[in-house]
């Protein structure tokens, strides 16, 4: 379980636990395990809908967005399969000892086919300097179509000039800035119409499913084009024939969902933060590559000119990316560092070549040679963790998981004599309860402290040398956790050359905070990240990709 906030109260979000749901999640088209089932409707403060329509709308937007509206959007990046790599390494080690190799994890499970609609895509709007105004999700639909559902790609090829409407799903804190930006670059004689439809169109999200097909009349649905683990996006747009108000359509949507996907307000905030996805005002003034937009399919490096292209193209082809947005967990130095970061510390200190030797020793040292051969696999310098995985870590880290102990015989309300060994068990149970209580209290104190100081704009300063190593972008930590989104120096987290390796014994201070228990930062890589080239700070280009690029 992981906590989210709904109406000012904490509410538990329980992940799907049935064996059938687990099998589906484990084999979800290589897009990672899904969050538990649920749905939420976004208030205007969270998401708004802007509209660009009329003749020439595609050409107009093509000159303002980083994606290419005249070609098919890229398929979201498949998540890095940690279990598959672990099973592969274990298999090679077993084969070296002539033992029966284990079966690959999930090898017999049916993969779920995920369909993405080419009419929904992610994009960024840049200013004339090449700095981000905001990100957004673009929904394209013909304005003369009575059905709000997005047309099938084969039935409606993309054209440069068309009678189309683009619904722009944008973060609430960036909507006004984007609306002003759109109006600024509209030519006086243009027939393009720009408007705000936030009061007319409802925005929803559904979690725990990969099926966005069969949408009922009055709604448009598609998997999140950035990554399907972020959920299915739904717009309640209505039809020309209905006379329902936006509030009635939203109420109908919530009634439809509640039987299968219970209300889960606040889930998106938790999910995207744990997944390392920044949006809206969090991105303002940054470059697209610093914000990982190319990893989410929001940037095309082959389209023609657009506003702000020069800086983006130069960074991609010649520059080095020295900072990127990462999810970062904050703990105090009394909290035990979880195992994934202990391993990351060893990898950064020893390097992958000496990792197996350090873990198992060498025959000369009297240790058994287990035949561990990593082959071409290079362990990542930081842990790769999914959003559900990070939620599980926090349940243990902060003591939020409920502990229920059966009453021993002889306790109040339980008949029977108390045996000596039972007295020992009772003492042990009391000790465990006391330890759990102290852990929860320490966790609550840490949550309150981080929530107070880890606000947008606060700097993360390494106490060892007094240098700023990052800046917090999220307004506050993900509810129920101390995970924040921060723009980190790549060389201080082991993702770029020239800096000191990240250490699990690091100590930091946040913003102007003075005194108090020392803090540590635990950065991690979302599973949808590619392998990073430490020489450039960009995605590694394998030989096949390089040949294709040259051709």
Buried (B, 14 or more C-beta within 10 A) or exposed (E): BBBBBBEEEEBEBEBBEEEEBBBBBBBBBBBBBBBBBBBBBBEEEBBBBBBBBBBBBBBBBBBBBBBBBBEEBBEBBBBBBBEBBEBBBBBBBBEEEEEEBEEBBBEEBEEBEBEBBBBBBBBBBBBEEBBBBBBBBBBBBBEEBEBBBBBEEEEBEBEEEBBBBBBBBBBBBBBEBBBEBBEEBBEEEBEBBBBBBBEBBBBBBBBBBBEBEEBEEBBBBBBBBBBBBBBBBBBBBBBEEEEBEBEEBBBBBBEEBEEEBBBBBBBBBBBBBBBBBBBBBBBBEBBBBBBBBBBBBBBBEEBEEBBBBBBBBEBBEEBBBBBBBBBBBBBBEEBEBBEBBEBBBBBBBBBBEEBBEEEBBEEEEEEEEBBBEBEEEBBBBBBBBBBBBBBBBBBEBBBBBEEEEEEBBBBEEEEEEBEEEBEEBBEEBEEEEEEBEEBBEBBEEBBEBBBEBBBBEBBBBBEEEEEEBBBBBBBBBBBBBBBBBBBBBBBBBBBBEEBBBBBBEBBBBBBEBEEEBEBBBBBBBBBBBBEBBBEBBBBEBEEEEEEEEEE
